């Protein structure tokens, strides 16, 4: 690698041995080749290291492999950003893949317009029981212009595997390693508050793999971290009144969603009093008649109510995992 690459492909890798090969193949298949790829093994306990090393020769000097004790997704990306030599950082996770023209389109747009600071693509869902085959922007549209206020109001949605100018990531000190999820949400908010311009392409350039055990599918941890990110925003002194109102509203909504996830967790471990408590907290914000009825049932007839609820929760979990629910037909089913 005598010449500096134009773009550094950043791949955090934690226990992704079954998927990393496909990810790296998609980088090799890029129509634009002026890149380096930095794989950061974030303390994996599987064969991630062996998979990465098996590609070293094929990348012909373009592959940088780093290992570190587990620091989470934010820590792995920060390590790669510090080691990167490219003008641009292209984000790719160790279980997702790019279309062959990802770098050509994304880096090309940034080179053509110096006022664009970050560009994100559309993506196809891969393996999701609910959205498989669909595209991200049909469900979560970007709705320009992308601003901090519109992000907080969920009017603008950003797909995370973006390409961004490295100098900007360094200027805001990269990702917050105190966040073990929602770290990209936090970064986008800080960049937008700084005045960065976000653009996007409607062309699907990523295949986004759904995994039921991924960080993005862990509701409690995600919303705990999202609320920490929102607390950081609310601590900023120069928020506009509209931004502050939007951040406060999103914080309250996230608290209600967290309480709902805690209700489900308590229900599954048969802590019915705890389940009623958290559902009541969530409903203080949501004000749903159905939730009021369920909470009353958990207080007055917990075992009966829980039997009805848990059956449906188990069905939901199985469907998310791509399985068909199977019922024990010897037991009577509680009718709704």
Secondary structure, DSSP 8 states (H G I E B T S, - for coil): --S--SEEEEEEESS-HHHHHHHHHHHHT-S---EEEEEEEES-SSSHHHHHHHTTTTTTT-EEEEEES--HHHHHHHHHHHH--SSEEEE--TT-EE-TTHHHHHHHHHHH-TT--EEEEEEEEES-TTTTT-BHHHHS---SS--HHHHHTTSS---SS-EEEHHHHHHTTSS-TT-SSSHHHHHHHHHHHTT--EEEEEEEEEEEE--TTSGGG-HHHHHHHHHHHHHHHHT-TT--HHHHHHHHHHHHHHHHHHHHHHHHHHHHTT-HHHHHHHHHHHHHHH--HHHHHHHHHHHHSHHHHHHHHHHHHHHHHHHHTT------TTS-----
